[in-house]
Amino acid sequence: MKSETFHEKLKNKMDEYAHFIYRITRSFSKEEVYGVTSQLRRSTLSVILNYIEGYARQRDKVHKNFLDISYGSLKESKYLLHFSLVEGYIKSEEYKKALELSEDIGAML
């Protein structure tokens, strides 16, 4: 069986991160649906969507720009995770798993 390429590994890790964030935000307070919940979900999806769009680009500088945007969205989502932990929206174990995934993605980007 053919091993995963670096691109596939990174994309799969980003996909896992996005789905995990969606799962944990389902339990967020309904008053946060247009606040932290929405922003965390959007920033997390932005990580993988900008990566995919950048990967599809043929010009190196354009591709790198999308990687920078993806990395910025990752940093935004990490802050929102910490904020959610402090506010009591997520449990420590959920935060640790999300942080681990985000650290892996950041190192790969």
Buried (B, 14 or more C-beta within 10 A) or exposed (E): EEEEEEEEEBBEBBEBBBEBBBEBBEEBEEEBEEEBBEBBBBBBBBBBBBBBBBBEEEEEEEBEBBBEBBBBBBEBBBEBBBBBBEEEBBEEEBBEBBBEBBEBBBEBB
